[in-house]
Amino acid sequence: MSLSGGCAESVMMPGMVIDMEEARLQTIAQVRAFLDGATEIAFRVAKAERYPFIERVLTRFGSASQGRIGKGVLLRYLVRITGLSRQQVTRLVRRYRQEGTLSTRHGPPQHGFRRRFTATDVALLADMDALHSTVSGPATKKLMERAFLVFKDARFERLAGISVSHLYNLRGRTQYQRTRRHWTKTRPTGVPIGQRRAPQPNGRPGYIRIDSVHQGDQDGMKGVYHINAVDRVTQFQLVATCEKISEASLLPIIRQLLEGFPFVILGFHADNGSEYINYQVATLLEKLRIEFTKSRPRHSNDNALAESKNGAVVRKHLGYAHIPQPFATQVNAFCANHLNPYVNFHRPCFFPETITDAKGKERKRYHYRDMKTPYEKLKSIPDVRQYLKLGITVEQLDAQAARMSDTEAALALNHARTTLFQSISAISRKRA
């Protein structure tokens, strides 16, 4: 935009700069016409030129002699061209009328504040903090007051009257930082235990899910703990029982479970319980070269298989009633000799077929034809022998599966369970 005649003024718009011969505007009527015709155009004077521009406009139009309407038009014009707020332009106009100029006031003051606290005071504060191991600001202020008022140390005369906020300001000075020697303790580095992700067996046995089941409290006495480990692919399951979930009780049980599976254990997945997420368990798994994973936040299904087996197997066969901790050894023997063989060789399970729908969501279908015992599922894996532990053969496992029928195994399990609980009940009554 250009107005012929006069000096050119550089004005800015978003993305462009426009040279405008602003001095062509000589009357209030011309300014009003300009404003009315440029309603949709946002002109801006360069930031460094705002004050000189305002001064020139006010001088040219004799703003002091303008009436109320003229002053209002000039005010609108200056706001439009400078981009400043109406309040700020009003203050600048008032300053121009009082001082006759609008020179910028940048730069340091002619008479700066004299520092109340000297370099000596800062060094003294640093020494005080070093001596008392940098206590809080109020405590440090009190120490310096006592040094001057109680112990008559004249060096602290000025520091005795320091405010707490100013004390912290002195601590932030470069001189203080250079004077003071900081000795920091070595902080331990947190090492994450286990990888937070869902394991991917890809059809291979050996990726177990593990969870704990507490057998009730009674009169403030805790019961035994069942440790339930289930293979992700075959649903081969081992249950073991320990007195407590402390390191001394739990680690031997975990070793027992890992050794009890007929195939090589490749992965160990737990929820975020502290009984598993600790350095002792991590060290054990590291020695055995077993991948350690744990459930992700807000992914409750990461350990869903073990949790479902807690109800379907552990609670179904061991119930909810309190079992005192001293009976952990007997219950563990029952699990090893009766419960685990029955579950793995004689109890059929559904094995879902995973189907991905048109939206990419995985859905599971359960077909009767796919129902097998965990051992039958293990045998159905191609080249299953490569996954078995050294010294364990398919023939040995077949013999174990054929040792009893499903009915005979169930009868033996029920009889052993009845005997176990009768023994626990009789001994508990005698102790009571």
N, C-alpha and C positions, 0 to 999 in steps of 0.2 A: 504494500500500500504506500502511496507517495503523495505528499502535499507539496506542491511547488513553492519555491522561495524559502528563505530562512535556512537555519542549520538543520542538518539531518540528525535524527535521534534513532539509536538502535533499540528496537523492541523485540521481544522474544515470544514465540508461541511454541507449544510442544512440537518438537521435531523440526522447527525452522526459526530463522532470524529474519526480521523484516526491518528495513531502513525506512523510517518515517520522518519527513521534514516537519517535525512537530512545531517548530516556531512559526509555521504558517497560520496556526491558530492564534488569533489576536484578540478576539472578543468572547464574552461569555456565551453569546448566541452561537458562535462557531463551535465552541466546545460542546454545548448542548446538542447541536446538530450532529457532531461527531459521535457523541455517546449514543444518540438515538439510532444512528446508522450503523454502529458497530456492536450492537447488542450481542450478537452471536460470536464475536471475535474476542479472544482473550489475549490482549497485548501484554507484554511484560518487558520492562526496562531491565537491563542487565543489573545484577545485584550490586556491583561496585559503583554503579551510576545512579542509584536510587536517590540518595541524599542530594547530590548536585542537581539532579533533574527536578526534584521537588522545590529546591531553592530557586531555580531558574523560573519555574512556572509561577510560583508565588510572587516573585519579583516582577515578572512581566505583566501579570494581571493586577498588581497592586492589591493583593488580597485584603490588606487592612482596610482599604476604602470600599470594598465590595459590601453590598447588602447581604441580608440573610440568604436570599435565593442564589446570588452569585457565589457566595461562600459554599453553599451546598453543592452547586454544580462543580466547582473546583475540587471539592472533597471527593465527589464521585469519580471525577476524572483521574485524580491521583491514585485512588484505590484501584481503578481499572488498569491503569498503565503500570504501576509499580508492583502490583500483586500483594501489597501489604494489607493488613487488616484495617478496617475503618478506625478502630481505636488507636492503633499505632500511628496512622496518618494524622489523626486529630492531635495526638501528643506532639508530633513533629511540627505541625502548623503552629501550635501554641509556643513551642520552643523558638521557632523562627521569629514570631512576633516579639518575644521577650529578648532574644539575643541578636536578632538580625542576621543570623547565619545558621547553617545546619552541618557544620563540620563534624565528621565522625569522631567519636570519643574512644576509639580503640587505643590500646597500648597501656603500659603500666602507669599507675598513679604517680603523680609528681612527688608525693610524700607518702611512701609506703609505711606499713606498720613496722615498728621496731620489734625485733624478736625478744620476747620476754625471757625465754630459756636459751642459754648459750650452749655452745659446743661442749663446754665443761659439764653442764647439767646433763646433757644427753649421755656423755660418757659415764657420768656418775649413776644415772639410771640403769645403764647397761651393766655396770658392776653390781648394782643392787640386785638386779634380776638374776644375774649369774650366780650370786651368792645364795639366793633363796629359791633357785630353780624355777623362776618365772611364775610366781603365784598370781592370783587374779589382780586386776587393776585396783579395786578397792583395798585389797590387802597390801599391795605395794604402796599405795598412797598412805595407808596407816603406818607402814614401816618407816617411810620418809618423814612423816610427822613426828613419830617417836624419836627418830634419829636427831631431829633438830630441837624439839621441845623437851624431851625427857633426858636425852643423852648429850645435849648441848653441842652437837656437831654442826658448826657454822656452814659447812659445805652444802647442807641441805636446806638453807634458808629459803631459797626460791622454790625448790621442789616441794617443800612442805605445804605450800598453798596451791599446788597444781590440782586441776580437776581430773576426774577419772578419764573423761573423754579426751582431754589434751594429753594425758599420759599415754593413751593408746596411739595418739598421733605421733608422739615422740618415738614410740617403738617402731613406727613405720618409716622413720627417716633412714636415709642411706647410711648416715654416720652411725646410727645405732646398730644397723645390720652388720656393718663392717667391724664395729667394736666388739659386739657380742659374739661369742663362739657358741654355736648350737651343737649339742651332742644328742643325737636322736637314737633311740633304740631300734634295733633291727626288728622289723615287723614280719611276722610269718606270712608266707605266701600261700594262699588257699589253692589247693589242688583239687579239681573236681573229681568225684568218685563216680565211676560209671558214666556211660554215654546216655544222654537223655534222648532216646529214640526208641521206636518200636523195632524189634529185630525182624529180619527177613530170612526165614529158613530156606525159602525156595525149594520146598519139597524134601529137604534133608532132615532126618531125625537128629536129635542132639541139642535142640534149642529149647531149654526148659523154662517154664514160668514157675515162680515160687511165691508162696504166701504163708502167713501164720494164722492159726486158729487157736484162740484161748478157750480153755475148758472151764470157764466160769469162776467167780469168786464166791466165797461163803464165809460169813462172819469175819470179814477182813482178811481172809486167807486166800491167796491166789491159787488157781488150779494149774494143771500142766498146760504146755503149749504143743500143738501139733504143727509140724512143718510139712506143707503140702507142695510137692514138686510135680509138674505135669509137662510132658513133652508136647510142643506146639503141633507137630505134624501127626504123630501117632496116638496121642493122648495116653501114652504109657505113663503111669502115675505111681509115685512112691510117697507114702506117708510115714513120717517118723515123729517121735514124741520126745520132748526134753522137759526137764524140770523148770528151767527158766530160759529166757531169751538173752541171758548174759553171754559174754564172750566164752567163758569157760564151759557153759552148757551147750551153746548153739553151734560153735565151730565143729565139734566132733560129729554132731548130727548132720551138718551140711556135708562133711566128708563122707559120712555113711550114705547119704543120698546120692552123691555124685558117683560113688563106687558101686551103688546098687543097680544103676541102669545098665542094660546089656550093651548099649551102644556108646560110642565116644561122645562126651559132652562137649559141644562147641560153643554154646551160649547160655548165659545165666541172666534171667530178667526178673526184676523185683519191682515192687512199688517203692515209694520213698520212705518206708519205715527205717528207723535208725538201726534196727537189728541187722539189716542187710547193708545199708549204705554207711559203711565204716571201713577204716583202713585194714582191719583184721581180715574181713571177708574179701576185700579187694586184693590184699596180698596173697591170700589162698588161691583165688581165681587166677591171678597173674602167674603164680608158680605152675598152675595146671594149664596155662595158655588157653583159658576160657574167656570168651568175650563177655564183658559185664555191661549190661544195659539196664536202664530204669525208666519208669513211666514218665511221660511228658506231662507238663501242667495242663489241666483242663482236658485231658484225654483219658477219661476213666476206663475206657475199653482196652487200654494197652495191656492190662493184666486180667482181662475178663475171664479167660479160660481157667486160670487158677482159682479165681473167686467163685466161678460157677461150680467147680469141683469141690470147693469147701462145703457147699450145701448138699450137693448130689452124692458125695462119698463120705466125707469126714463127719458131717453132722448126722447123716442118715445112719451110719454104723456106730458112731461113738456118742451121739446125742448131744444134749446141751447141759446135762447135769454136771455139777462140780466134781472133778476128780482131783484129789489132793496131790500136791507135787511129789511127795515121796513115792508115789506109784508110777512115776514116769518110766522107769525101767521095764516094769511089767507091761504097760501099755505099748511101749516101743516094740517089745518082743511080739506082742499080739499083731501089731501092724506088719512087722517083717515076715512073720510065719504064716499069717492067715489072710489079713486084709489085702495086702499088696498082691500076692499071687491070685487071689480071687478077682480083683479088679482088672488085672492085666491079661489074664488068660481065660476068664470065664464070664465077664460082664460086657455085653455088647454096648457099643456107643454109636451115635450118629456121627457121620463125617460129612459136613456140608459141602455142597457144590457151589462155588462162587461164580456168580454171573454178573457181568457188567452191563447195565442198561444203556439206553440211548443217551442219557444225560451224563454218563460216565460214573454213575454211582454203583458201588458194588453191593449186590444182594446175595444172600445165602439161601439155598434151597436144600431141604433135608429129605432124602429119598430112602425108603425102606431098603432098597437094594444095596445101598451103600453102608448099611449097618454092619459093623465088624467089632470084634474084640480088639483092644490095642495091639496085641501080639499079631493078630491077623493083618491089621493095617501095616505093621512093621514088615511082615513077610511080603506084602504086596508091593513094596518099594523096589524098583528095579536095582539090581546089583546090591541088594541089602547087605551082603557079606562085607562089603568095603567099609560099612559104618560100624560093624560090631567090634567090640573090644578084643584085644589079643587074648586068645585062650577060650573065647566064647564062640560057639558054632550054632548054626540054625538047627542042627540035629539035637543038640543039648536042649535048646529051647522047645523044640517039638516034643521031646520026651517029658519035659516039665509040664507042658500044656496037656499032654495026654495022660498024666499020672492020675487025674481024677476027672470025672465028668463035671459038668456045670452044677448039677444037683448035689453031687457029693461034696464039691468045693463049698457050696452055699451052706450045706448042713454042717460041715466042719467049721466054717466061719461062725455060724450062729452059736454052735456049741462052745467054741473057744471064747466068744464074747460073753455068753452067759456065765461061764466059769470065771472069767476075769472080773466081771462086775460083782459077782457073789463074793469073791475073795476080797475085793476092795471094800465092800459093804461090811463084811464080817470083821476085817481088821480095823476099820474105822470105828465100829461099835466098841471093840475092845479098848481102843485108845481113848475113846470118849469116857 
